[in-house]
Amino acid sequence: MKSRQHAQEWEAPEVDWAVTVERAATEDVRELLRAETRRRRGRWLAGGLVVLAVGAVATLLIRSSLFAPVAGDPVADDTRPVRSVAQLDPARPFASTPAADWANGAGGITLPEARAVGGFSAEQVAETTALVRDALVASRIDTRMLAEHDPAGYLGLLAPDAKRQLEPLFADGHEAEVQSLVSLVAAGAELLPVAPKVTGSMSVRAGDPDELVVHTNYVFAYAFRPQGPTKLVDAMNVIVVVRADVDYVLRHGERWTPSSRGLWYGDASGFGYSIGCDAYRKGFLAPVAAEPSVTAPGGGREPNEFFDPTAPLPAAGGCHA
């Protein structure tokens, strides 16, 4: 069963097929994987991910990024200069940023109190939120994903059918299609040997029958190794901020075929801030210092807002096509 993705500003080109898949939720997955069906289903998945990526504020992370200019570099007339320069300390790269007091790595992903929700017991809710925490660590914090681009740990936490759908997208040229779910460091960029800073929250609600939805709302800050003398480096030139609002859906019960039972990805939205545009368009993370020029976020928003997981998502990005 294909995980449903609810684009708010776009209608899927194969609406009839999407409805067919929806109605086939309890059919044997093998029937959905016949030759012609597999071809159409695969196109719907990839096309959906790509189009959702274009409409990132409504659905996915990619192509909805907002970017601050590199200190000292020329910027266009419609951009604003960096308001202050916070010198980088490579041993404490976040010290002069709003992320300074955030928890390190997995410590920033805290679980809500487990209570019975819908038809799920408190114990099932606790197990599901712990599984989602593991998925966030595997997708956004673990160096196997970040630096080595190895999705095995993350995919292994998903339902078999969800894994089968995502796995082909972790290949050269397809990374932008999964950027809403994972963080991948660009080739040539290197993280400093410090844990990412993390803040945010997760909440639980009942979904469709036999579904438990865990909404995750987190901001991840990554520190990259500077290429030049550190005494000349503004900290925000090597800090990349990623906001990721992602729903994970646990599917349980006889409504689902055995291979569809388990954890699925759902709706996703977010943005990247203080980030290299060229790398981000391709599905990777690199600091603004990796590029000769970048654009600044508009709309009069303060830089601190991009570190706030409760702030409204921006309506437009700073990277130009």
C-alpha positions as CSV (number, residue, x, y, z in Angstrom):
1,M,0.0,0.0,0.0
2,K,1.4,3.3,-1.0
3,S,1.7,5.9,1.8
4,R,-0.7,8.7,1.1
5,Q,0.9,12.1,0.6
6,H,-1.6,15.0,0.9
7,A,-0.3,17.9,-1.3
8,Q,-2.2,21.0,-0.4
9,E,-1.4,23.0,-3.5
10,W,-1.2,20.4,-6.2
11,E,-3.5,17.7,-7.7
12,A,-1.8,14.5,-8.6
13,P,-1.7,13.9,-12.4
14,E,-2.9,10.3,-11.9
15,V,-5.8,10.9,-9.6
16,D,-7.7,7.9,-10.8
17,W,-4.8,5.6,-10.0
18,A,-4.3,7.2,-6.6
19,V,-8.0,6.4,-5.8
20,T,-7.5,2.9,-7.1
21,V,-4.5,2.4,-4.7
22,E,-6.5,3.9,-1.9
23,R,-9.3,1.4,-2.4
24,A,-6.9,-1.5,-2.7
25,A,-5.6,-1.0,0.9
26,T,-6.6,-4.5,1.9
27,E,-5.7,-6.3,-1.3
28,D,-2.7,-8.5,-1.6
29,V,0.4,-6.4,-2.4
30,R,1.4,-8.8,-5.0
31,E,-1.6,-7.8,-7.1
32,L,-0.4,-4.2,-6.9
33,L,3.0,-5.2,-8.2
34,R,1.9,-6.7,-11.5
35,A,3.9,-5.4,-14.5
36,E,1.6,-2.6,-15.6
37,T,0.5,-1.7,-12.1
38,R,4.1,-1.6,-10.9
39,R,5.1,0.8,-13.7
40,R,2.2,3.2,-12.9
41,R,2.7,3.0,-9.2
42,G,6.4,3.6,-9.4
43,R,5.7,6.7,-11.5
44,W,3.1,8.0,-9.1
45,L,5.6,7.6,-6.2
46,A,8.5,9.4,-7.9
47,G,6.3,12.0,-9.5
48,G,4.5,12.7,-6.3
49,L,7.8,13.1,-4.4
50,V,9.2,15.4,-7.0
51,V,6.1,17.6,-7.3
52,L,5.7,17.7,-3.5
53,A,9.3,18.8,-3.4
54,V,8.4,21.8,-5.6
55,G,5.5,22.7,-3.3
56,A,7.6,22.3,-0.2
57,V,5.8,24.6,2.1
58,A,2.7,22.4,1.7
59,T,4.5,19.1,1.7
60,L,8.2,18.4,1.3
61,L,11.4,20.0,2.3
62,I,13.2,20.4,-1.0
63,R,13.1,23.6,-3.0
64,S,11.5,25.6,-0.2
65,S,14.7,26.7,1.4
66,L,15.5,30.1,2.9
67,F,19.0,31.3,2.9
68,A,21.2,34.0,4.6
69,P,23.9,35.7,2.6
70,V,27.6,34.9,3.2
71,A,29.2,37.7,5.3
72,G,31.4,39.8,3.1
73,D,30.1,38.5,-0.2
74,P,28.1,40.8,-2.6
75,V,24.4,40.3,-2.4
76,A,21.6,41.3,-4.8
77,D,19.6,44.5,-4.3
78,D,16.7,42.6,-2.8
79,T,18.8,40.9,-0.1
80,R,19.8,42.1,3.3
81,P,23.3,41.8,4.9
82,V,24.1,39.6,7.8
83,R,23.2,41.7,10.9
84,S,26.2,40.7,13.0
85,V,29.3,38.6,12.7
86,A,29.6,35.8,15.3
87,Q,33.2,34.5,15.1
88,L,33.4,30.7,14.9
89,D,35.0,28.6,17.7
90,P,35.5,25.2,16.0
91,A,35.4,23.4,19.4
92,R,32.1,25.1,20.2
93,P,30.7,26.0,16.8
94,F,27.1,26.7,18.0
95,A,28.1,28.9,20.9
96,S,27.2,32.2,19.2
97,T,24.0,30.9,17.6
98,P,20.4,30.5,18.8
99,A,21.2,26.7,18.9
100,A,23.8,27.1,21.7
101,D,21.6,25.7,24.5
102,W,19.9,23.0,22.5
103,A,20.5,19.4,23.3
104,N,23.1,17.4,21.5
105,G,21.9,14.8,18.9
106,A,19.4,12.3,20.0
107,G,19.1,14.1,23.4
108,G,17.0,16.7,21.6
109,I,14.3,14.2,20.6
110,T,12.1,13.7,23.7
111,L,9.0,11.5,23.8
112,P,5.6,12.7,24.8
113,E,3.8,11.0,27.7
114,A,2.3,7.7,26.4
115,R,-1.5,7.6,26.6
116,A,-4.0,5.4,24.8
117,V,-5.1,7.0,21.5
118,G,-7.9,5.6,19.4
119,G,-7.6,1.9,19.3
120,F,-4.0,1.9,20.4
121,S,-3.0,1.2,24.0
122,A,-0.6,3.4,26.0
123,E,2.0,0.7,25.6
124,Q,1.6,0.7,21.8
125,V,1.9,4.4,21.7
126,A,5.1,4.3,23.7
127,E,6.6,1.7,21.4
128,T,5.6,3.7,18.4
129,T,7.0,7.0,19.6
130,A,10.3,5.3,20.5
131,L,10.4,3.8,17.0
132,V,9.8,7.3,15.5
133,R,12.6,8.6,17.6
134,D,14.9,5.9,16.3
135,A,13.8,6.9,12.7
136,L,14.7,10.5,13.4
137,V,18.1,9.6,14.7
138,A,18.8,7.3,11.8
139,S,17.6,9.8,9.2
140,R,19.0,13.1,10.6
141,I,21.7,12.5,13.2
142,D,23.5,9.2,12.5
143,T,26.7,9.7,10.5
144,R,25.9,6.6,8.5
145,M,23.2,8.6,6.8
146,L,24.7,12.0,7.1
147,A,28.2,11.3,5.8
148,E,28.2,7.8,4.4
149,H,24.8,8.1,2.7
150,D,23.9,4.6,3.9
151,P,20.1,4.4,4.4
152,A,20.1,0.8,5.7
153,G,19.5,1.8,9.4
154,Y,16.7,4.1,8.5
155,L,15.0,1.8,6.0
156,G,15.2,-1.1,8.4
157,L,12.8,0.7,10.7
158,L,10.1,1.1,8.1
159,A,7.4,-1.4,7.0
160,P,8.6,-3.7,4.3
161,D,6.5,-2.0,1.6
162,A,7.6,1.5,2.7
163,K,11.2,0.4,2.5
164,R,10.7,-1.1,-0.9
165,Q,9.3,2.2,-2.2
166,L,12.0,4.4,-0.7
167,E,15.1,2.3,-1.3
168,P,15.4,2.9,-5.0
169,L,15.5,6.7,-4.4
170,F,18.7,6.5,-2.4
171,A,20.7,6.4,-5.6
172,D,22.7,8.9,-7.6
173,G,20.5,11.6,-9.0
174,H,17.4,10.8,-6.9
175,E,18.5,12.3,-3.5
176,A,16.3,15.4,-3.9
177,E,13.3,13.1,-3.9
178,V,13.9,12.0,-0.3
179,Q,15.4,15.1,1.2
180,S,12.2,15.8,3.1
181,L,12.9,12.7,5.2
182,V,16.7,12.6,5.6
183,S,19.8,14.7,5.8
184,L,22.7,14.0,3.4
185,V,26.0,15.9,3.5
186,A,27.3,17.0,0.1
187,A,30.4,15.6,-1.4
188,G,33.4,17.9,-0.5
189,A,31.7,19.2,2.6
190,E,32.7,17.9,6.0
191,L,31.0,18.1,9.4
192,L,32.9,19.2,12.4
193,P,33.3,16.4,15.0
194,V,30.5,17.6,17.1
195,A,26.9,16.3,17.4
196,P,24.1,18.2,15.6
197,K,22.0,20.5,17.9
198,V,18.3,19.5,18.0
199,T,15.2,21.0,19.4
200,G,11.5,20.4,18.8
201,S,8.7,18.1,19.8
202,M,6.5,15.2,18.7
203,S,2.8,14.6,19.3
204,V,0.4,11.7,18.7
205,R,-3.1,11.5,17.2
206,A,-5.4,8.9,15.7
207,G,-5.3,8.5,12.0
208,D,-7.5,6.5,9.7
209,P,-8.7,3.1,11.1
210,D,-5.8,1.0,12.3
211,E,-3.4,4.0,12.0
212,L,-1.5,5.9,14.6
213,V,0.0,9.3,13.5
214,V,3.1,10.7,15.1
215,H,3.7,14.3,14.1
216,T,7.4,15.4,14.5
217,N,8.4,19.0,14.5
218,Y,12.2,19.5,14.9
219,V,15.0,21.8,13.9
220,F,18.4,20.3,13.3
221,A,21.6,22.5,13.3
222,Y,24.7,21.0,11.6
223,A,28.3,22.5,12.0
224,F,30.6,22.2,9.0
225,R,34.4,22.4,8.9
226,P,35.4,25.8,7.5
227,Q,37.6,25.9,4.5
228,G,39.6,29.0,5.5
229,P,41.2,30.5,8.6
230,T,38.7,30.1,11.4
231,K,39.4,33.6,12.8
232,L,37.8,35.1,9.7
233,V,34.8,32.8,9.7
234,D,31.3,33.9,10.7
235,A,29.8,31.0,12.6
236,M,26.6,31.1,10.4
237,N,28.7,30.7,7.3
238,V,29.3,27.1,8.4
239,I,26.1,26.3,10.3
240,V,23.2,24.7,8.4
241,V,19.8,24.7,9.8
242,V,17.1,22.2,8.7
243,R,13.5,22.4,9.9
244,A,11.5,19.2,9.3
245,D,7.9,18.7,10.1
246,V,7.2,15.1,9.3
247,D,4.3,12.7,10.0
248,Y,5.1,9.1,10.6
249,V,2.2,6.6,10.5
250,L,2.1,3.3,12.2
251,R,-0.2,0.8,10.4
252,H,-1.4,-2.1,12.4
253,G,-4.1,-4.7,12.2
254,E,-5.9,-6.9,9.7
255,R,-6.8,-4.1,7.4
256,W,-3.2,-4.1,6.2
257,T,-1.3,-6.9,4.5
258,P,1.6,-8.2,6.6
259,S,4.2,-6.4,4.5
260,S,2.4,-3.1,4.9
261,R,2.2,-3.3,8.6
262,G,4.7,-1.1,10.5
263,L,6.0,2.4,10.2
264,W,5.3,4.6,7.1
265,Y,6.3,8.2,6.2
266,G,3.4,10.6,5.7
267,D,3.0,14.4,5.1
268,A,6.2,16.5,5.4
269,S,7.1,20.1,5.2
270,G,10.0,22.3,6.2
271,F,13.0,24.4,5.0
272,G,16.7,24.8,5.1
273,Y,18.4,28.0,6.3
274,S,21.9,29.3,5.9
275,I,22.6,26.6,3.3
276,G,24.3,26.3,-0.1
277,C,21.7,26.4,-2.8
278,D,23.4,24.3,-5.4
279,A,23.9,21.4,-3.1
280,Y,20.4,21.7,-1.6
281,R,18.7,21.6,-5.0
282,K,20.4,18.2,-5.6
283,G,19.3,16.9,-2.2
284,F,22.4,17.6,-0.1
285,L,23.5,19.8,2.7
286,A,26.4,22.2,2.4
287,P,27.2,25.5,4.2
288,V,26.8,28.9,2.5
289,A,30.5,29.2,2.6
290,A,30.7,26.5,-0.1
291,E,29.2,28.8,-2.7
292,P,30.3,32.2,-4.0
293,S,27.0,33.9,-3.4
294,V,23.6,33.1,-1.9
295,T,20.3,35.0,-1.3
296,A,18.8,36.2,1.9
297,P,15.5,35.3,3.4
298,G,12.8,37.9,2.7
299,G,9.6,38.9,4.4
300,G,11.2,40.8,7.2
301,R,11.7,37.7,9.3
302,E,14.4,37.8,12.0
303,P,17.1,35.1,11.7
304,N,16.2,33.7,15.1
305,E,12.8,32.7,13.7
306,F,14.4,30.1,11.5
307,F,15.7,28.3,14.6
308,D,12.2,28.2,16.2
309,P,10.3,25.0,15.4
310,T,7.0,26.7,16.4
311,A,7.4,29.6,14.0
312,P,5.2,29.6,10.9
313,L,6.8,28.0,7.8
314,P,7.9,30.6,5.3
315,A,6.0,31.1,2.1
316,A,8.9,31.3,-0.3
317,G,12.6,30.4,-0.5
318,G,15.8,32.4,-1.1
319,C,17.3,30.1,-3.7
320,H,16.6,31.1,-7.3
321,A,16.3,28.4,-10.0
